[in-house]
Amino acid sequence: MSRVVRVPERLDESSFETLVRRVRSEGNPEARLLLDARSVGWVSPYGLIGLLAVGQEARLRTGLPPLIEPPRDSEVRSYINRMRFWPAAAQVFDLKRLPKPSLEISDALIEVTTIRSHEDVHSVVEGVRDRAQRILHDRLGYPRPAVIHFSVMLSEVCQNILEHADSIGWVCAQRYRWRRRLGRDVVVLAVMDVGVGFEGSLGAEHARRYGERWSAAAALEAAFLHGESRFPDPGRGQGLQAIRSQIIKWNGAIRIRSGDASIARVPDWDEGEPLSTDLPRFPGAQVLIVLPERVERERA
């Protein structure tokens, strides 16, 4: 018998915590999971690949491919189809039938893409350049070199899946209007995996030095703020710091969740805590990056 867990009606980085908490606390954790997404009325890129991450975690934990009930809302269904969610979902969920591919042209920066190898990362980075030029420069007002910086940042966060997660992962990015917080267009980039996470990845090299203070939060601070790496080689581990510096320059936001904690760079236009602990525990790492449209005074 399946264990039914209802997906929040609005699925983004905030309600992802609600979904994880429900999966962790409702019903028999060893039963086959059925995600009931019928009431979903809005979903972000983070929410889309969050469904894949939750499904994959349940599959690994129970040994049973989970089920999913798709949204009833026709606009949400159309968006999910355009974002190529279902081909990725077929590798995680037991789908009775795969919806027909959308014939509509997506305006996404990156449709839902599974990352398994360095070739996948290379393909994503190569395929995004023209769209990044059109979206970042033409629509959001970023200087032309920003396209190169964005490609480097994208490559780095995707490579982290391969180097640190020991697991498959997913990436997705979309431009849309951030009405609730900013009143401008933004690019939202989400990257997730359900691997060993920061605490597990850095533990062999750094846990002994921290002693009882070692935790998911300590691992995130070590990597994000201090450039620590699981590798002892000098110079490793600087990628996240470089990403953080670039996002600060663009007045963007970044949040990295791993284990039971998250760390963030919170700009003045956003809300949230720089460091959060006691979140519902979830494996791997979940990254959210938000790049806002640049107003005239920021373009100099």
ChimeraX attribute file (.defattr): number of C-alpha atoms within 10 A of each C-alpha:
attribute: neighborCount
match mode: 1-to-1
recipient: residues
	/A:1	7
	/A:2	14
	/A:3	17
	/A:4	20
	/A:5	20
	/A:6	18
	/A:7	25
	/A:8	22
	/A:9	15
	/A:10	16
	/A:11	24
	/A:12	18
	/A:13	20
	/A:14	12
	/A:15	15
	/A:16	20
	/A:17	18
	/A:18	17
	/A:19	21
	/A:20	20
	/A:21	15
	/A:22	17
	/A:23	24
	/A:24	16
	/A:25	11
	/A:26	12
	/A:27	14
	/A:28	13
	/A:29	14
	/A:30	14
	/A:31	17
	/A:32	20
	/A:33	26
	/A:34	23
	/A:35	23
	/A:36	17
	/A:37	19
	/A:38	17
	/A:39	16
	/A:40	19
	/A:41	17
	/A:42	17
	/A:43	18
	/A:44	20
	/A:45	26
	/A:46	27
	/A:47	22
	/A:48	22
	/A:49	28
	/A:50	25
	/A:51	23
	/A:52	26
	/A:53	26
	/A:54	22
	/A:55	26
	/A:56	24
	/A:57	21
	/A:58	24
	/A:59	19
	/A:60	12
	/A:61	14
	/A:62	15
	/A:63	13
	/A:64	18
	/A:65	21
	/A:66	23
	/A:67	22
	/A:68	21
	/A:69	15
	/A:70	15
	/A:71	20
	/A:72	13
	/A:73	13
	/A:74	10
	/A:75	12
	/A:76	16
	/A:77	18
	/A:78	13
	/A:79	16
	/A:80	21
	/A:81	20
	/A:82	20
	/A:83	26
	/A:84	18
	/A:85	21
	/A:86	21
	/A:87	17
	/A:88	15
	/A:89	23
	/A:90	15
	/A:91	13
	/A:92	23
	/A:93	23
	/A:94	16
	/A:95	16
	/A:96	9
	/A:97	8
	/A:98	11
	/A:99	11
	/A:100	9
	/A:101	13
	/A:102	14
	/A:103	8
	/A:104	10
	/A:105	8
	/A:106	15
	/A:107	14
	/A:108	20
	/A:109	24
	/A:110	23
	/A:111	22
	/A:112	27
	/A:113	21
	/A:114	24
	/A:115	23
	/A:116	17
	/A:117	15
	/A:118	15
	/A:119	10
	/A:120	15
	/A:121	23
	/A:122	13
	/A:123	12
	/A:124	22
	/A:125	19
	/A:126	12
	/A:127	13
	/A:128	20
	/A:129	16
	/A:130	11
	/A:131	16
	/A:132	23
	/A:133	21
	/A:134	15
	/A:135	22
	/A:136	24
	/A:137	18
	/A:138	13
	/A:139	15
	/A:140	20
	/A:141	18
	/A:142	21
	/A:143	14
	/A:144	13
	/A:145	10
	/A:146	17
	/A:147	21
	/A:148	13
	/A:149	13
	/A:150	20
	/A:151	16
	/A:152	15
	/A:153	20
	/A:154	20
	/A:155	17
	/A:156	16
	/A:157	19
	/A:158	25
	/A:159	19
	/A:160	18
	/A:161	28
	/A:162	19
	/A:163	12
	/A:164	20
	/A:165	22
	/A:166	17
	/A:167	16
	/A:168	17
	/A:169	27
	/A:170	25
	/A:171	25
	/A:172	26
	/A:173	24
	/A:174	22
	/A:175	23
	/A:176	15
	/A:177	14
	/A:178	16
	/A:179	10
	/A:180	8
	/A:181	10
	/A:182	14
	/A:183	12
	/A:184	15
	/A:185	17
	/A:186	24
	/A:187	23
	/A:188	22
	/A:189	22
	/A:190	30
	/A:191	28
	/A:192	30
	/A:193	33
	/A:194	26
	/A:195	22
	/A:196	20
	/A:197	26
	/A:198	28
	/A:199	26
	/A:200	21
	/A:201	20
	/A:202	21
	/A:203	19
	/A:204	11
	/A:205	14
	/A:206	20
	/A:207	17
	/A:208	11
	/A:209	10
	/A:210	12
	/A:211	9
	/A:212	8
	/A:213	12
	/A:214	15
	/A:215	20
	/A:216	25
	/A:217	22
	/A:218	18
	/A:219	27
	/A:220	27
	/A:221	18
	/A:222	18
	/A:223	20
	/A:224	23
	/A:225	14
	/A:226	13
	/A:227	17
	/A:228	23
	/A:229	25
	/A:230	19
	/A:231	14
	/A:232	11
	/A:233	8
	/A:234	9
	/A:235	11
	/A:236	12
	/A:237	19
	/A:238	16
	/A:239	19
	/A:240	20
	/A:241	16
	/A:242	16
	/A:243	21
	/A:244	21
	/A:245	13
	/A:246	16
	/A:247	20
	/A:248	16
	/A:249	10
	/A:250	19
	/A:251	19
	/A:252	22
	/A:253	22
	/A:254	22
	/A:255	21
	/A:256	21
	/A:257	28
	/A:258	28
	/A:259	26
	/A:260	17
	/A:261	21
	/A:262	23
	/A:263	23
	/A:264	22
	/A:265	22
	/A:266	18
	/A:267	16
	/A:268	10
	/A:269	12
	/A:270	14
	/A:271	10
	/A:272	12
	/A:273	13
	/A:274	13
	/A:275	17
	/A:276	14
	/A:277	16
	/A:278	11
	/A:279	16
	/A:280	17
	/A:281	17
	/A:282	23
	/A:283	21
	/A:284	26
	/A:285	26
	/A:286	25
	/A:287	21
	/A:288	19
	/A:289	23
	/A:290	22
	/A:291	21
	/A:292	26
	/A:293	26
	/A:294	20
	/A:295	12
	/A:296	8
	/A:297	6
	/A:298	12
	/A:299	10
	/A:300	6
